[in-house]
Amino acid sequence: MKFNLLGNTGIKVSEVGFGVLTIGKTQLNLPIDEGASIIRYALERGINFLDTAEYYETYPYIRRALKGTIYEPVITSKSLGWSYQSMENAIEEARLELDRDFIDIFLLHEVRNDPDLEQRAGAWECLMEAKSKGLVKAIGISTHYIDVVKKALEIKELDVLFPLINFQGLGIRKNAGFGTREEMEAAIKKAADAGKGVFVMKVFGGGNLTGQYMKAVQYARNLEGVSSMMIGFGNHQEIDRIIEVMDGTIDPDYQPDISMKKIRVDQGDCEGCRACIERCPNYAIYINNFGLAEVNHDICLTCGYCAPVCPVRAIIMF
């Protein structure tokens, strides 16, 4: 496994990271021991970079995975909080739940176009103070928005960016509409050239591009300015496959079996905008009692037509 410096942070990360959301309750909802064993296996195979967040509720998996081991992975966490107090609480929760003196990287989670960043000034102030106190090593933002990545260039205290990108441009946003992968590529390069550490998410478009596995991975791997790509793993075999890709030992015609995967709507991200309902050719998506989109798997064709129109990347396949 190759390791890269994350911008000017001095932090070295594996070129593939483990997005721990996959094993948590909003997706696979694995038992703690089972999920922890997958994390531990990834560490054993050379993946040293873990991504989690306050609302994922996956800290127990990571803590269990590290118990009694020699591994000291780079851990990123994030918070949706907007105030100083909410971010302070999030950092302290992460330190306590993970049993760590500091968190390597802490981010403002899912920063959107203006005025979101300005409205979260209190949370950003807290991150800067936490870094000065040694409670976190590097700070930054995660985002799906091209304009937010560009704006990050103006923030000298910002160390790290975690943007969304994939070869089809699924989920990339710009202002109030959709952006292109080419625009995000250019923004990422500028950020990296400015010394910002960049690692990317949604390489498989929330699972919707898994059927084009090799193309998706190689696209993200070859992006200029990107130090690592976060991928969600649900079992040991998926880790073996990505290691084979990185080592160049995989069959170039490899295609994963996606026959058992289903289209789902992440209820934590869905905003009930109904765009997916209007796009679904088989009327398999409906609004549930909470005002959010949900899939009727009895009639879903798993065609994936709904995924590109979701403005918040809430439609996933696993």
Summary of the structure (lengths in Angstrom):
residues: 318
radius of gyration: 18.6
end to end distance: 25.5
largest distance: 54.4
contacts: 1071
relative contact order: 0.13
helix: 35%
strand: 21%
